[in-house]
Amino acid sequence: MFRPANFRQAAKALGQPTRKALTTSFFRPLSSTAPLYRKEDDKSKKDPLLTATTNAPKGTLEAEGQYARTDENVKIEYPDDEHMPRSPVVQGRGGMHFKRTLADFSLENKVTLVTGGARGLGLAMAQAIVASGSDLAIVDLNKQEAEEQAKKLVEQFQKENPGLEADQIPSVTAHYSDVSDPESVDTAISEVILKHGKIDHLVTSAGFAENFDAVSYPYDRIKKLWGVNVDGTYLFAIGVAKHLLERKAPGSMVMIGSMSGSITNVPQPQFPYNASKAAVRHLAASLAVEWAGHDIRVNCISPGYMLTALTRKILEENRELRDKWISLIPVGKMGAPEDLMGAVTFLLSDASRYITGADLRVDGGYTLT
Ligand SMILES: NC(=O)c1ccc[n+]([C@@H]2O[C@H](COP(=O)([O-])OP(=O)(O)OC[C@H]3O[C@@H](n4cnc5c(N)ncnc54)[C@H](O)[C@@H]3O)[C@@H](O)[C@H]2O)c1
């Protein structure tokens, strides 16, 4: 705050003129502030670098700024559910520990619910959770795939941990839910509690993206996207929090946002997705504060471009888009779903006990430039 007395003292100490003298010699009346330069010698108008950026024609292509703009012509074809590629179970990441690490990273004796766990990033994070000793409930729109993956996760765990007794093998179950439907969410949560006896941790990975330019984006599609990405995250968070509050138990939640919650991706236009992920990030921060006094932590992971079975298929059909994306990532490559395994384990576990409301960007440095 400006304090005239302090200013006078400082001026005195520096041997500067007093306030009266300063007023006349240093201060100009506001109305007579001189322009930085006169119009006639405005060199900026003649500077080719400055004029280039201001002369860029409206529209998108072949113009200055083109690499930092969305292009309404870029359309990514997402396959329908029937043709969605399956995600493989990660090999060689879990297993018996021969290298020492902190016991705090363990998720033993916990029950974790992962939405969208049948595929992609949700599946890789689910696998990390099982490898870290937690029981798991996969909740997904696609129950059949969730059931198949649940079996594979247990098989992989047994392969990596031979010789364990049956009661040492994590219990992995599959459940149906449309995360955007409150009734369906409540039913799934009750079902999981019935099967596992409790829920300690939550990961919300169910979500999707699609591309339309803002003007032609069908409004019903916007509502659907926000319903899944935002409401779906909120509904599961509230449902699990109610259960934790009733049990007076601690818990940890990880919401899957995206770097798109902080930046605008190019060239594909996707404004409602970007907005939905900004909402997820702030949902995590807001709920973290609300529940901090109840020992319930809420954090967000914001992945960058990750090479899931789905993005691999899309980019194999669109090399130009792939090259453009990779050219914008400082580490020079897309992330693998496995790159989220450590991040989610850390944020769910006691190793991060003093971290809440954080946004952990796993994006190869994308958002730094
Ligand atoms: N893949 C990436 O590059 C990337 C980058 C940043 C963020 N993300 C985010 O990560 C999350 C997972 O993405 P992904 O790439 O693994 O996608 P994915 O399509 O491979 O998997 C999403 C899973 O969510 C399920 N799902 C979709 N809608 C659902 C609904 N209404 N109810 C219940 N389940 C539903 C799907 O059946 C599927 O199993 C999403 O929230 C996505 O926005 C992905």
The ligand as an SDF file (V2000), in Angstrom:
LIG
                    3D

 44 48  0  0  0  0  0  0  0  0999 V2000
   -5.9870  -40.4890  -23.9820 N   0  0  0  0  0  0  0  0  0  0  0  0
   -5.5050  -39.2740  -23.7860 C   0  0  0  0  0  0  0  0  0  0  0  0
   -4.6050  -38.8080  -24.5090 O   0  0  0  0  0  0  0  0  0  0  0  0
   -6.0320  -38.4360  -22.6600 C   0  0  0  0  0  0  0  0  0  0  0  0
   -5.3670  -37.2510  -22.3560 C   0  0  0  0  0  0  0  0  0  0  0  0
   -5.8110  -36.4720  -21.3190 C   0  0  0  0  0  0  0  0  0  0  0  0
   -6.9120  -36.8590  -20.5880 C   0  0  0  0  0  0  0  0  0  0  0  0
   -7.5660  -38.0130  -20.9010 N   0  0  0  0  0  0  0  0  0  0  0  0
   -8.7140  -38.3680  -20.0800 C   0  0  0  0  0  0  0  0  0  0  0  0
   -8.4980  -39.6300  -19.4880 O   0  0  0  0  0  0  0  0  0  0  0  0
   -9.7200  -40.2950  -19.3030 C   0  0  0  0  0  0  0  0  0  0  0  0
   -9.6520  -41.6800  -19.9370 C   0  0  0  0  0  0  0  0  0  0  0  0
   -9.4220  -41.5190  -21.3340 O   0  0  0  0  0  0  0  0  0  0  0  0
   -8.9670  -42.7220  -22.2570 P   0  0  0  0  0  0  0  0  0  0  0  0
   -8.0840  -42.1590  -23.2850 O   0  0  0  0  0  0  0  0  0  0  0  0
   -8.5140  -43.8230  -21.4130 O   0  0  0  0  0  0  0  0  0  0  0  0
  -10.3720  -43.0550  -22.9520 O   0  0  0  0  0  0  0  0  0  0  0  0
  -10.9580  -44.4780  -23.4130 P   0  0  0  0  0  0  0  0  0  0  0  0
  -12.0550  -44.1680  -24.3570 O   0  0  0  0  0  0  0  0  0  0  0  0
   -9.8570  -45.3810  -23.8440 O   0  0  0  0  0  0  0  0  0  0  0  0
  -11.5860  -45.0530  -22.0650 O   0  0  0  0  0  0  0  0  0  0  0  0
  -12.6790  -44.4260  -21.4530 C   0  0  0  0  0  0  0  0  0  0  0  0
  -13.4740  -45.4420  -20.6740 C   0  0  0  0  0  0  0  0  0  0  0  0
  -14.5680  -44.7380  -20.0810 O   0  0  0  0  0  0  0  0  0  0  0  0
  -15.7600  -45.4680  -20.3170 C   0  0  0  0  0  0  0  0  0  0  0  0
  -16.8870  -44.5340  -20.3760 N   0  0  0  0  0  0  0  0  0  0  0  0
  -17.1570  -43.5980  -21.3140 C   0  0  0  0  0  0  0  0  0  0  0  0
  -18.3200  -42.9750  -21.0320 N   0  0  0  0  0  0  0  0  0  0  0  0
  -18.7950  -43.5140  -19.8950 C   0  0  0  0  0  0  0  0  0  0  0  0
  -19.9590  -43.3050  -19.0960 C   0  0  0  0  0  0  0  0  0  0  0  0
  -20.8920  -42.4030  -19.4450 N   0  0  0  0  0  0  0  0  0  0  0  0
  -20.1150  -44.0330  -17.9710 N   0  0  0  0  0  0  0  0  0  0  0  0
  -19.1870  -44.9630  -17.6190 C   0  0  0  0  0  0  0  0  0  0  0  0
  -18.0930  -45.2260  -18.3360 N   0  0  0  0  0  0  0  0  0  0  0  0
  -17.8980  -44.5080  -19.4580 C   0  0  0  0  0  0  0  0  0  0  0  0
  -15.5360  -46.1640  -21.6540 C   0  0  0  0  0  0  0  0  0  0  0  0
  -16.4060  -47.2890  -21.8120 O   0  0  0  0  0  0  0  0  0  0  0  0
  -14.0720  -46.5500  -21.5490 C   0  0  0  0  0  0  0  0  0  0  0  0
  -13.8990  -47.8070  -20.9240 O   0  0  0  0  0  0  0  0  0  0  0  0
  -10.7940  -39.4020  -19.9100 C   0  0  0  0  0  0  0  0  0  0  0  0
  -11.3920  -38.6480  -18.8900 O   0  0  0  0  0  0  0  0  0  0  0  0
  -10.0050  -38.5130  -20.8380 C   0  0  0  0  0  0  0  0  0  0  0  0
  -10.6370  -37.2900  -21.0430 O   0  0  0  0  0  0  0  0  0  0  0  0
   -7.1530  -38.8040  -21.9280 C   0  0  0  0  0  0  0  0  0  0  0  0
  1  2  1  0
  2  3  2  0
  2  4  1  0
  4  5  1  0
  4 44  2  0
  5  6  2  0
  6  7  1  0
  7  8  2  0
  8  9  1  0
  8 44  1  0
  9 10  1  0
  9 42  1  0
 10 11  1  0
 11 12  1  0
 11 40  1  0
 12 13  1  0
 13 14  1  0
 14 15  2  0
 14 16  1  0
 14 17  1  0
 17 18  1  0
 18 19  2  0
 18 20  1  0
 18 21  1  0
 21 22  1  0
 22 23  1  0
 23 24  1  0
 23 38  1  0
 24 25  1  0
 25 26  1  0
 25 36  1  0
 26 27  1  0
 26 35  1  0
 27 28  2  0
 28 29  1  0
 29 30  1  0
 29 35  2  0
 30 31  1  0
 30 32  2  0
 32 33  1  0
 33 34  2  0
 34 35  1  0
 36 37  1  0
 36 38  1  0
 38 39  1  0
 40 41  1  0
 40 42  1  0
 42 43  1  0
M  CHG  2   8   1  16  -1
M  END
$$$$
